Each structure stands twice: as C-alpha cells, then as structure tokens.
C-alpha cells in the first residue's frame, strides 16, 4: 500500500516498451482490415483499467492514513500527467481521476489538501523571511516588493489548481475552488491580525510589507480571472 509508484511506473514502462511493436506490427494489420482502432491507445486503455481496479481495492485500505493517502494521490497525479503528455492518452478514456472523484475518496482528498495547505500557511507566516522579498536586491525584478509569504501563498494556490484541473467534472473542480476561496479568506484574516499588531508603526517595514502582499495577491487574482 505504501508503494503505488511500483505498479504505476510498471504500467508506464509497459506502454513505452510496447509502443514501437504496436505501431509497426499491429497497427498495419488493423489498418488493412479497415478498423479505426488505435492499437497503442487500446493497449494503454486496457492497462489503465487494471490500475483502476487496483486503486478501487487499495483506496478503502488507506483512506484514513493521511501519509499513505497523500502519497497515493501524488503518485496518481504524476502518473496521469505522464500518461497524457508522453503517451498521448485520450481524455475521453477512463482515467484515475474518475476514481479520485468518487465521493468518499474525493471528500478525503479535499480534507487532506486543506490540512496540509493550512500547515504550509502556518510555516510560511512564522518564517523569519516571511515579510522579506526574495528579490529585494534586484530592483528591476521586484517592482511590487512582494514579501516571501505572499509569493509562497500564491504558489500554493497555483499548485492546488494544477492538482485538480484534470478532474472530470466541473462540480468537483468547483469544490476545490471553494477550498481555495477559504484559504484566501484565511490568509486575509492572518494578514489582518498581523496588521493590527503593527498599527502603531504604519510606515514601518512590516506594515508596508502587508500592504504590498495584499496588492500583489489582488493583482494576481485579477490576472487569474480569465482562467475558467
């Protein structure tokens, strides 16, 4: 259960190792018979169906172990990325995201994603470098003087989007969007709490850094507004 990468990698190897044989030997036979079947894609589809069976059996066994469950989700997302980008798998075919979208699994994924995001936010705001810009010494890069915590937070949101963007239904994506909105609101509250501590020094370093953080986040969210 703690090594889903073993069978996921094995399947990717089988797909890669057989592609030349399927293209050179099997596909011409299908073409000659007037079939529209793509040998390579059908081979991939059959192997993915085996993975779906394996996942369906494994997930109930690790649903409440955060470490194992997170590891499984991470490995599945890596597998899906390579399956589509390297091996040309079709989005209309069955995929692991259908398994991750099933109610009990999906709700657990959301819960765990939120838990780890909040932990990340705790660590980024307690860091000594939280209010310092990574690019403070490079003026032409750092026009907005973005503090490290704001940049890390927006990267966190971007990574979450990248993880859920291939979910098969809009309703599931919207639930993840709801999580992101919660995180934005949580970050806003945290910034407000820090700001209240700094009101006596409103031209101080940290107070200005908070204003720069808010401006940066608002600007990036506006840029993302076109992303359906």
PEZIVEN-V452858 format. One record per backbone hydrogen bond with DSSP energy under -1.0 kcal/mol. NH is the residue of the N-H (numbers start at 1). CO is the residue of the C=O. E is the energy in kcal/mol with one decimal. If there is no record, write none. Layout:
NH;CO;E, NH;CO;E
This chain:
6;3;-1.6, 8;4;-2.1, 9;5;-2.5, 10;6;-1.8, 11;7;-2.0, 12;8;-1.9, 13;9;-2.4, 14;10;-2.5, 15;11;-2.5, 16;12;-2.4, 17;13;-3.2, 18;14;-1.8, 22;18;-2.7, 23;19;-2.5, 24;20;-2.9, 25;21;-2.7, 26;21;-1.2, 27;22;-2.8, 30;26;-2.0, 31;27;-2.9, 32;28;-2.5, 33;29;-1.6, 34;31;-1.5, 35;30;-2.6, 42;38;-2.5, 43;39;-2.2, 44;40;-2.2, 45;41;-2.9, 46;42;-2.3, 47;43;-1.8, 48;44;-2.6, 49;45;-2.1, 50;46;-1.1, 51;47;-1.7, 52;48;-2.5, 53;49;-1.8, 54;50;-2.2, 55;51;-3.0, 56;52;-2.4, 57;53;-1.5, 58;54;-2.3, 59;55;-3.0, 61;58;-1.5, 62;59;-1.3, 65;62;-1.6, 69;65;-3.0, 70;66;-2.7, 71;67;-2.1, 72;68;-2.4, 73;69;-2.5, 74;70;-2.7, 75;71;-2.4, 76;72;-2.6, 77;73;-2.4, 78;74;-2.0, 79;75;-2.5, 80;76;-2.7, 81;77;-2.1, 82;78;-2.1, 83;79;-2.6, 84;80;-2.2, 85;81;-2.7, 86;82;-2.3, 87;82;-1.3, 89;83;-1.8, 93;90;-1.5, 98;95;-1.4, 100;96;-2.1, 101;97;-1.1, 102;99;-1.3, 106;102;-3.4, 107;103;-2.7, 108;104;-1.5, 109;105;-2.4, 110;106;-2.6, 111;107;-2.3, 112;108;-2.7, 113;109;-2.7, 114;110;-2.3, 115;111;-2.3, 116;112;-2.5, 117;113;-2.0, 118;114;-2.5, 119;115;-1.8, 120;116;-2.1, 121;117;-2.2, 122;118;-2.3, 123;119;-2.2, 124;120;-2.5, 125;121;-2.0, 126;122;-1.4, 130;127;-1.5, 132;129;-1.7, 136;133;-1.2, 138;135;-2.4, 141;138;-1.4, 142;138;-1.6, 148;132;-1.8, 149;130;-2.7, 151;147;-1.8, 152;148;-2.7, 153;149;-2.1, 154;150;-2.2, 155;151;-1.9, 156;152;-2.1, 157;153;-2.0, 158;154;-2.1, 159;155;-2.5, 160;156;-2.0, 161;157;-2.3, 162;158;-2.3, 163;159;-1.6, 164;160;-1.8, 165;161;-1.6, 167;164;-2.1, 173;169;-1.6, 174;170;-2.5, 175;171;-1.3, 176;172;-1.6, 177;173;-2.3, 178;174;-2.3, 179;175;-1.5, 180;176;-2.3, 181;177;-2.4, 182;178;-2.0, 183;179;-2.3, 184;180;-2.4, 185;181;-2.3, 186;182;-2.5, 187;183;-2.6, 188;184;-2.3, 189;185;-2.2, 190;186;-2.2, 191;187;-2.5, 192;188;-2.3, 193;189;-2.2, 194;190;-2.0, 195;191;-2.6, 196;192;-2.2, 198;195;-1.2, 201;198;-1.8, 204;201;-2.3, 208;204;-2.1, 209;205;-1.9, 210;206;-2.2, 211;207;-1.9, 212;208;-2.5, 213;209;-2.2, 214;210;-2.5, 215;211;-2.4, 216;212;-2.4, 217;213;-2.7, 218;214;-2.4, 219;215;-2.1, 220;216;-2.5, 221;217;-2.6, 222;218;-1.9, 223;219;-1.9, 224;220;-2.0, 227;224;-2.2, 228;226;-1.0
